[in-house]
């Protein structure tokens, strides 16, 4: 019974998310967005990608060192996966970081 409730809650959240995405796209001024998208400077785009990659690497490195110091070492690749998913969830969900923290705690507990 609990599994059925979780699945229903998941699909309800997914449907709500898709509905909000569709509403946002309908309300957006797409011609202006496409114009701005075409005028992006490649240098700044590359710099943003490099900085965000460095940010993820630093977050993963800090978590890796904290786990080493607490005598629970994990492989660096595993720690990077654990740190990347919560960061991405926090950016996408915008719930004050709660979803990212919950995902990190869940993944570390496994």
VENNOR-V697185 format. One record per pair of residues at least 4 apart in sequence whose ideal C-beta (glycine too) atoms are under 7 Angstrom apart, sorted by the first residue. I is the first residue (numbers start at 1). GAP is how many residues later the second one is. Records with the same first field share a line. If there is no record, write none. Layout:
I: GAP + GAP
//
This chain:
1: 4
2: 4
3: 4
4: 4
5: 4
6: 4
7: 4
8: 4
9: 4
10: 4
11: 4
12: 4
13: 4
14: 4
15: 4
16: 4
17: 4
18: 4
19: 4
20: 4
21: 4
22: 4
23: 4
24: 4
28: 5
29: 4
30: 4
31: 4
32: 4
33: 4
34: 4
35: 4
40: 5
41: 4
42: 4
43: 4
44: 4
45: 4
46: 4
47: 4
48: 4
49: 4
50: 4
51: 4
52: 4
53: 4
54: 4
55: 4
56: 4 + 28 + 31
57: 4
58: 4
59: 4 + 24 + 28
60: 4 + 19 + 20 + 23
61: 4
62: 4
63: 4 + 16 + 19 + 20
64: 4 + 12 + 15
65: 4
66: 4
67: 5 + 6 + 7 + 12
68: 5
74: 4 + 5
76: 4
77: 4
78: 4
79: 4
80: 4
81: 4
82: 22 + 25 + 26
83: 4
84: 4
85: 4 + 18 + 22
86: 4 + 14 + 15 + 17 + 18
87: 4 + 13
88: 4
89: 4 + 10 + 11 + 14
90: 7 + 9 + 10
93: 6
95: 4
97: 4
98: 4
99: 4
100: 4
101: 4
102: 4
103: 4
104: 4
105: 4
//
